[in-house]
Every structure is written in C-alpha cells, then in structure tokens.
C-alpha cells in the first residue's frame, strides 16, 4: 500500500460498504473513438473481462452510470456523418434506446445564424435528491438538462441564452482542436442549486441558482494564450473537480497549469508550480482521492513548443500529491519506461471508492491501465482498443 | 416516392435500405420519415434545419441544399452519408 505524508487528512465517507454487504462488481465503462466497451472486474480487481464493442464505429465521448439507481447508463454518441444524440440503457447495454429529444440549441429567429450541437461531450448525473435529473455539456459550449433520466433534454436558458455567453465562450478558434467544449459540470452535494461548469475555452463558472445565472471564477488562473494579462474569463480549464466530502475545495487541471481553490477564497493557487520543471504541469485530467481532500493525481503531458500532447519525453507517469499540491511524487512503476507517446484525455482518468483506491486510465493509443494500490504500481488491463475518450467506474450489484 | 437509406441509418428503418415516404419538399419527406422512424431526422438535419455537413441528399439525381428543395412523387430520394477522415 502506498505511504502517505503526515499532513494527510482522511475524512469519513458518507457511505461505505459494511462488511456484510454483498460484494460489488466494478465495471469500467469505456467511450472510444470507435464505440463503447465494458471492462468487467473480478472481486479482487485483478482480472478484467472485456465486452463489446457497443455501437461500433460511433464516437462515444462519455458513458456514465447513474449512481442513484445503479442501472441507468447514458451514452453520448455521434458518428462521423450523423448528428449527435444520447442513448440510454437500463439493462447494462443489452438494449439501448435513443433520447426522444436529444440536446439541441433553440431554433434561431428568421434571418439569424443559429447554433447546432456538434457533439454531446459530457454527462453528469444530478444531485442525489433529484433522481432522474442529468446535465449534459456540449460542443460548442452549451448546457442541457434532463428531468426524466435522459429521455428528453432542454437547454439551460440561464447559460445558453445568457447575455454574456458569446463573450465568455469566445469566437472561432477559442476551443480545442476538435471543437470547444462544456465539461466538468459539478453539483455541490450539499445544495443542488450550487453548480460549477468548465469550458474549453471560456473558463470556470459558478451558479448558485440551479443554472439561472453564472459568474466567472478564474482569478489567479493563467491564460497565457490571451493578450490580456488577468482576464475575467476566456481561460481553458481541462478538467475541474470538487471534493465530495469537502465541497469547498476544488482542483483543476488547466491548459496553463494545476490549481487548487479553497472557498470562500476566490483565487486559485497554482499548485502545479511544485511539479518537476522538466515534466511541467500541463495535462488534461485530474483525480481526487474520495476520502482524502489532500490527495490528488494528475497525468502530465508535453505542453511545450507545438504542444505535442504526449507523455513528456515519451515516459508516461502519474504524479500524486498527498498534501494538497505542496509536493508531487512520480508514480510510474509498471508503465512503459521509454518510447511511449500516448496521453490521457480529461474524461479518461478515474478512480474507484475501494480501500486502497483503484485508479484507471485509458490512453489515446487504446490501452487501459489500472492500479490497485493508489498509483504505486500499474498494469495494462486492455490493449489494442480505439483511441480512448472516456473511462468511468460503475458499481454493479451481484 | 422511394427513399434510399444508407447503412448508418438502418438501425432506424428496421434494416431496410429502401423505404417509401410522402411530401412535396425534402423537409416534408424527412418529417414523414421521422414520424415512421423516430429520431432519424435529427441525425440528418440540425436544430437550425440545416442538412448536416457529412450528409448529402439527392432528389432525382440532383443534390438538395435545403429542406425547401421540391420533391415530386416520381422522384427518387437518395440519402448519402459522406464520411470523411479515418
């Protein structure tokens, strides 16, 4: 088991399986550029059985289980030629039904150029007190809500029709190479009306009225690609997370570094400055320990020169902090020692709730790697898959 | 009229590559098809009523650029999924 620093504070989880509880089976839900796959784990998280593909040839950006009912899967899908949609399964992928009203922007007035959803990028189950509520983030940046478990979707007008939205999201070229994205839709576990969103580009935003209004929250975050030194918005968070047991603590892996924010402060601290200089603090994904708000994992990538977005120097590694970002430790045991040029997308680095925590990441080269010891060692549990866009962990009761 | 449906849409049409539809414009034809095969239209046409970038629809051999394109009963409508990239 991995060692920990003295400053580590473990919080008691709200919900832990009692010893007498029936064992859960972990399933990794993979969204790839060419379809969806399931990886079924055994009780010890040693053996993994692959199942799929589902929707071979379709681009699957996100595939998520509803933790509130333990059986509803939502999948964001499109293909190279057909438009974007959401599929839903309540029998672990045996059958799928398409949303009757997928996320779509409002029809523009006559003579005006309207927007169209290119793809649904992100899916977030709503608050525990609101069964059936889901949120979706799209490209271009739009926020959508479902109140019926993903069957029908409507735009969140407080964002999609906000007077400032056009400025917040920027113009052409303000997003990622495959389109600007809404992501990191976070719901405060204490209050369903308190939400955060991240946009690439646009920045991080907060709402305290269930999405009725939004305010930028990017103070202290660098935006080296913008002419203004400290802009209010226009930043590029790649992924933002809040700690489930300490929701006033947020972390983000940004295009310009790794940050932590402890509310009520409104200023992010660049904890990535404590990363090794030759590795840097650029990446897509960030993972938070479910019971320890000081422990965080990132997967750095090369953000120098032309932004290769590969493992730095061809030597992939996870980095972990156990003290909120004061120091970082390299964790690469079992990973390729050299000439490995993959990276990990923002939805493709996740963890389970077990003790010790299991970590999982999918790569742009179609592999899935797992650690059963909180990152101390790694092994490949799937290979030769398409480019992995997303991984999520689902618990399946036996 | 006869509508030729490409492979990516066969999951909507019960695996049929050829179906019948009615309508005086391409928009009406697609609306009719969507009534029979729910969800099909949105995969072809976005929320602003634009034909999606990698979809081409031929009406009597001529490419239709908009949903207002007229269609006659004897015309053949051919939907093509013009995939690009790898």
Interface residues (C-beta under 8 A of the other chain):
Chain A: X79 X80 X81 X82 X83 X85 X98 X100 X102 X104 X105 X106 X107 X108 X113 X114 X115 X116 X117
Chain B: X8 X9 X38 X39 X42 X43 X44 X45 X46 X47 X48 X49 X50 X52 X54 X55 X81 X82 X83 X84 X85
